[in-house]
Amino acid sequence: MSWKNIIGQQKQIRVLQKALETGRFAHAYLFTGHEGTGKESVAFEVASILNCRSTTTGESDGACGKCPDCLQIQEFMHPNVEYVFPVESALLETSDSAKKENKRFTEAKERYDALIEHKKQNQYFSPAMERSMGILTEQIITLQHKALFMPNEGSKKIFIISQAERLHPSAANKLLKLLEEPPAHIVFILVSSRPEALLPTIRSRCQAVAFSRVTSQELRLWLQTNRPEIIDPELSFIASFSRGNLRLAWELMTNRSENPSESATLVLRNQALDYLRSVLTTNNFHKAIISCEQISKNLSRSDLTLFLAALLLFFQDANHRQINPDFQELNNPDITDSIDRFARNFKNTDYFRISTITEDAIRAIERNANPLLVFASFTANIKSLLQKG
């Protein structure tokens, strides 16, 4: 990896580059910003730069991505890089070999390994085990022990703490002690989408770097440069669907079909429009309810959020064309006729309210709400809000 593979965040990269080049890199950083802005990918790039063996690659270019150290970091196997995220307590019960045979430990380890594999595939994914109570005290105690050992000459140990706002109170206090008397060979990078949930004393001991949401234009430009095989309408879909969330954008890129007309995003978009037609058909509301039952049962949570995002983008297009019939920067340029027809037929629609309801449904799905209940409520709400004019 190198700096050029970071999407957006040019101002933030320049700040970090200058600190690295001048030898004024702080002992502790707090990377903040919305989920999917690329905070962790930048943290791992910093870790790679501080351990890279390449003599031809400087901080201005980033790490080489090919030397043994860079490859180990990519595989989460480098002794100088510790990656901490919320895990289950069963994983920490390893004081003797017998416990490793424990069923709870074995099953937890399998779930942990699956998350790490997902992280390897998608650098913007932030793993967290569902049964975790947060970042536990034992995890920070492990960091304290590892901080006692010096890294190889000329390198640094990097402790990357993902979702730092989920530190257990006792774990936060132990981390605070490390930050108060930081070993010279350690760099702490705390990553958080909710920095206000961290102890003020922890925040005060870190240099904050705020990451901004990546714009669709920035993502589109990066795709055109680095993934030229992705063309419109799929290109516009990925840039629009992700809505600044690089985790989602990366999954769309990874799971895309070789045939752009059959891409997962377009298939879900078309399913979403079929569902919308069933909602709008007069005296046919029962079919819409049946449809939302099938949707909630057959789609994964990630697909459900994409499904709702497709509707949100369609509503945005209709709103734009209703306000300005010549508006060209559509999320769905391949179905302009359908957008215009919808805009003409539903002139009295409160698009702001519909967008709010759709966003609420997306958040509910992301927070593990019951999909069927979410979609049943969403269906009833948009049915009442969509009025022909």
Protein Blocks (a to p, Z undefined) as FASTA:
>chain_A
ZZklpggjklmmmmmmmmmmnopacfbdcdeddehilmmmmmmmmmmmmmpcbfkbcfkn
opehlamklmmmmnopafkbccdddddfklmmmmbfklmmpmklmmmmmmmmmmmmmmmm
mmkbccddfkbgbjcfklmmmmmmmmmpccdehiacddddehkllpcfklmmmmmmmmmm
gcfkbccddddfblmlpcfklmmmpccdddddddfklmmmmmmmmmmmbccfklmmmmmm
nnopaklmmmmmmmpcfblklgfklmmmmmmmmmmmmmmpghilmmmmmmmmmmmmmpcf
klmmmmmmmmmmmmmmmmmmmmmmmbmbbfblmlmmmmmmmmmmmmmbcfklmmmmmmmm
mmmmmnopafklmmmmmmmmmmmmmccZZ
